[in-house]
Amino acid sequence: MVHVRPDPVRWGRLGSVTLMMMTRRSWGLLCLVLACDSGGEAAGANSKAAPAEVAQADPQRDDAPAQKPKTAPASAEVEPEAPNAVKADPLKDLPEPPAAEPASEPEPEPAGDPPAAVEPPGDPAQDPAADLPPRERAIIPVTAVAATSVEAPWREVARPSEAVAFEVLIRGVLGKSTGGYWDVSEQGQLVLRPEIQAPNAKIIGTWPNNAWSIETRVKIDPRDRADDGVTQVRLMRLRGNRRWVPQEYNYEQRWEDDGQRIVMAAKGGILVEHRGTIERVAGNAEAPEFGQTLGPNIVAFFETRKGRVYTVERVDDELLALRECEDLECADLSAVKFPSGARWAFTSPVPRQNNSISAVATLHEDGGDKAHVLHYEAGGWKLDALPGAPMGLWPTKDGGLWTMVAGSLLHRDPDGAWRSVELPDGASSVTAAMRGDFSELWIAATVGGSTVVYATHARAQLPPPEPEPAAVAG
């Protein structure tokens, strides 16, 4: 038996190189190397050439003397190969295992012109009517009010102890005096309400269920002498305890005036429009949306009790009135033009019945302002030219309308006919209010130096009731 004495230097080099190969290659590859070497020695002379070739490839063995290969009998233990053989890595030319594919990335855009920019909604450059063919639009008809004088049956309601004037509201009776506010009791009497808190601005809307006050103030930074200040707006609503409570708009109780339009809502609350978006503040109904428009320049809008939104829009040098439409063709066909250009302003819109509205429309001309009432009703858009600026618009339940012009009380019936309703004898300095249930129109007038409150039926087109026959003595 041949005993092979292990060389400690070679075994030490083998251990270090093996550890290095464990780092560089997997255990499986190392086993593959040893298997191949064992098979080579069993084959005979072929196994003797492998260590020599590997040794030449090992730079750490260049200074070592050449060693004669040893051949062991088949039954003898196989001497471990020189560390040179392991270090040379006979598998260096084998292909590496495929690496995992990285996550795919989007392919770069091909070279060329960049895509055209898309205009955001509501941008002035994006005009829906730009591609429409020119159209000769109908002009809203204007009719001068020619009122027929009629008498009305007036009943006396109250003689307050103080001078009382009614606030101009859409409906609901609210009087104001030096002693406070007056409204209608459950028994239908006009009574003083000292608990009603006075707001800091004019009251609008309907009393008491949807009454509002719009406060404004200019906030100036005291640290900046050049600061001109910013205008801030706050919406105050009357609550059940007769106190004015601030309401949030865009999560703020006070917000900067950035051109927002504030309009009384027909379905509750109040509407605030900004850059084409409408928000309903303190109302249970959903916020309305604009229908199809012909351009981005909305001058005014009106909500009906059914929730429809009618608009007045500026297109080029024209002012157009549109009912609510869902598509461009409908909007183009239904739009009608205001006469005398685009110098119109609109205030005090009121809903009438379900789908009709009325609003004060003022034409600004070089010779002075001309007052009108704009209507949308059966038959389309109409303008009634008034002899002077109106003080309030009060709708009736049947679709009629009341107003006051230069101290005269005017009534428009559902058919569009105007009447001038004669006042009680000696009445002057008249203010008016429509009862909350639309049953009567109330007026507060000065008679003989004192305030007297009267009421008449809201439907002035109806004939006065016949006097009751005198009782027959029997």
Order of alpha helices (4+ residues) and beta strands (2+ residues): alpha-alpha-alpha-alpha-beta-beta-beta-beta-beta-beta-beta-beta-beta-beta-beta-beta-beta-beta-beta-beta-beta-beta-alpha-beta-beta-beta-beta-beta-beta-beta-beta-beta-beta-beta-beta
